[in-house]
Amino acid sequence: MKEVMGLIHHVKDEKAFRQITKNRCVAAIPFGGKYRLVDFPLSNMVNAGISNIGIITSFNMRSLLEHLGRGEDWGLDRKKDGLFILPTASIDSANNKRKVDLEDFYANLDYLEKSKQEYVLITGSNIVCNLDLRKVGAFHKKNEADVTIVYQDGYQFLDLDIKRGVYLQKDDDGRILAIEAGAPSPGNVVSMDMYLLKKSLLMSFIEEGEINGKWDLISDFLTSRVRDLRIYGFPYQGYLAIVNSWQSLFKHQLELLDSRVVQKLFNPKRMIYTKIKDGPPTRYCGGAEVCNVLASNGCVIEGKVENCIMFRKVKIGRGAVIRNSILMPKVEIGENVVLDRVILDKGVSVHKGTKLISQNEDPIIIPKNIKVREGSV
Amino acid sequence: MKSKECIAMLLAGGQGSRLRLLTKNLAKPAVPFGGKYRIIDFSLSNCVNSGIDTVGVLTQYKPQVLNSYIGIGDAWDFHCYGSHGGVTILPPYEREDGGEFYKGTAHAIYQNIDFIDKYNPEYVLILSGDHIYKMDYSLMLEEHKKNDAEVTISVIEVPWEEASRFGIMNTDQEGRIVQFEEKPICPKSNLASMGVYIFNWGVLKEYLIRDAADKESAHDFGKNVIPRMLQDSLKMYAYAFQGYWRDVGTVESYWEASMDILDDQGCLTFFDNDWRIYSAPSLQAPHYISSKAEIEDSLISDGCAIEGKVEHSILFPGVFVGQESLIKDSIIMPGVRIGRRVKIEKAIIGENTVVGDGSYIGADGITVIEDSITMPENAQVGRLLRLKKKTKEEEEDVKELLG
């Protein structure tokens, strides 16, 4: 897809992730044992041969920049095209309700202008899937579409996330008849926040936005023009996680404990790339008991772990019992600790003997680098 | 161009025929080790950690895997030195007056005198790419300088009863080497040469040129160059290395060194941030342990999916273990697929091999299964492949047995 450039827009609603986004933007949230959310859209694009990719960042971008580097882990550190960091225009992102904010693109107009590709693929940074984008390109051309939106039929949000979705109505040929943010359509046809269109069309939207100050690609442009533009929906049937709150972050990561999901999402034909960290294999010691666990390299496990996601360099002490939890990189669990339904952010250490059990469905979040002792939470 | 104080030359051209099936398709230094590494990672990481930024890697036997693995050396940060240093792969090459393969370790260095001269180093460190150890070469160099030595040879104390298997250095009280004996029947000392040498480059170059002209010589450091230097009474010192060091030149020693990693006493650990062993990492997803699996005392790498029982074993990236299978005391190379109800004991399974359901692999000795083969269901392997008292026909046996 040499004629397509990629734009990863920035998910504004960082508050929905509580303390998890205190030190990082949504794109940089750790996911799936060794990845960050942005790895999925980036890898999908790279796997389809897209080699010019711009990423809109929030002001909370240090962690994301560290992760992306020069894009070498995605093969994007190149002389021609490559990876471009595009700072947001939106200082007050907390009160910015735009779904896809064209003002961010406007702020980086020179990058768009100098890019040579005829088409633009826009996607959100929080869409976890493994999708062959070449098929979307072929679909777009076959239908002579102006805009193609990738969707999934019957995708189930958590109740609290329903209002955050964008829903479509389509006819039998896949032509989109209506686009509505926040209100489910019959049949629950959910937009995957991926849009393929000609760059010239996008530029005309931006020009209009500059005149009338309307900047949301969805509500200000596509919704009102479904009759004038040929907007088509491309159906995606593989594994999908739209991660738009801390609750859905928890739910979707634990879904990876189903081996069928792992096989679909980490399809060896279309690998998911991430920043390479060089650690030893994970060491399971004599007393370890592990059951239904997805674990990265460099962990040392001496206790009991059940239904957990472990990122790299996690240490679990003797006699500890950890269930239904997400342990981000460098988490250290002392001896005889008991945890159930806890998200432990990077670098958290839990003192021996501590017991943390969530009393309801929602997990407890322990923020980055906190040292937890009995009674301190 | 400014000169380097010390550069390293890493001998990586050997076949390692005693590793048998493990080196069928690649050079010994490229043999996978420890769940994600290759043997050469230890020497290369030691160089980086010791502050040596220029390494020539001499290749000859089946170098393709090694070449692509080393690449520009970015896994060890060697790519940071641009054209002045870093890692350079040095295969034999042709000259105006014809070309030759490397005839011996000394001849390999001799052929690359121009490469070394380009950096105009004061000292040259000679390494072999087939040892498992963590060593700070800068300490050895310091001692070399302190002794005002012309040659320093790193030695390690080995058990007396094993001394006759090694090249033994006999030294005086100051540590000066007085005699070198290759595999002595009655050893006078238990200081074994580790195959790690520091030479003053001017001195070594002179001896290499002389050795190359000697028609009788086997062009080997241990057999020819070192004895000649001793004869000429050069200032040669032994540097006593303390720590873990293993030559993994045989299947038995390879298996034992691998099992040492699983030893909780930590004689060889990868979880040491002060002396990291670097490698080119796999890009696979995290590994998955199913609810039916049991893992004990093992190392598991990325991309594995385990549904059976794994005990005291090392699994490289991308290994699948089916339900009701048992892997014990074994080393499973990358991409191996093990079916259901399989039992594997004390075996090394080669890369990308498929073990059919219901198979049994194991015997008294260590069983080695070659890479990239598909074994039928219910195969029984072991008795014929026993490597304890080995026979020449084993490789034929495998093929026969597996069809």
Boltz contact constraints between the chains, C-beta under 6 A:
constraints:
  - contact:
      token1: [A, 33]
      token2: [B, 286]
      max_distance: 6.0
  - contact:
      token1: [A, 34]
      token2: [B, 286]
      max_distance: 6.0
  - contact:
      token1: [A, 262]
      token2: [B, 288]
      max_distance: 6.0
  - contact:
      token1: [A, 266]
      token2: [B, 285]
      max_distance: 6.0
  - contact:
      token1: [A, 271]
      token2: [B, 283]
      max_distance: 6.0
  - contact:
      token1: [A, 276]
      token2: [B, 281]
      max_distance: 6.0
  - contact:
      token1: [A, 278]
      token2: [B, 278]
      max_distance: 6.0
  - contact:
      token1: [A, 278]
      token2: [B, 281]
      max_distance: 6.0
  - contact:
      token1: [A, 280]
      token2: [B, 270]
      max_distance: 6.0
  - contact:
      token1: [A, 281]
      token2: [B, 35]
      max_distance: 6.0
  - contact:
      token1: [A, 281]
      token2: [B, 36]
      max_distance: 6.0
  - contact:
      token1: [A, 281]
      token2: [B, 299]
      max_distance: 6.0
  - contact:
      token1: [A, 281]
      token2: [B, 300]
      max_distance: 6.0
  - contact:
      token1: [A, 281]
      token2: [B, 301]
      max_distance: 6.0
  - contact:
      token1: [A, 282]
      token2: [B, 300]
      max_distance: 6.0
  - contact:
      token1: [A, 283]
      token2: [B, 299]
      max_distance: 6.0
  - contact:
      token1: [A, 284]
      token2: [B, 295]
      max_distance: 6.0
  - contact:
      token1: [A, 284]
      token2: [B, 298]
      max_distance: 6.0
  - contact:
      token1: [A, 286]
      token2: [B, 297]
      max_distance: 6.0
  - contact:
      token1: [A, 290]
      token2: [B, 289]
      max_distance: 6.0
  - contact:
      token1: [A, 290]
      token2: [B, 295]
      max_distance: 6.0
  - contact:
      token1: [A, 291]
      token2: [B, 291]
      max_distance: 6.0
  - contact:
      token1: [A, 292]
      token2: [B, 291]
      max_distance: 6.0
  - contact:
      token1: [A, 293]
      token2: [B, 289]
      max_distance: 6.0
  - contact:
      token1: [A, 294]
      token2: [B, 286]
      max_distance: 6.0
  - contact:
      token1: [A, 294]
      token2: [B, 288]
      max_distance: 6.0
  - contact:
      token1: [A, 295]
      token2: [B, 286]
      max_distance: 6.0
  - contact:
      token1: [A, 295]
      token2: [B, 287]
      max_distance: 6.0
  - contact:
      token1: [A, 296]
      token2: [B, 286]
      max_distance: 6.0
  - contact:
      token1: [A, 297]
      token2: [B, 302]
      max_distance: 6.0
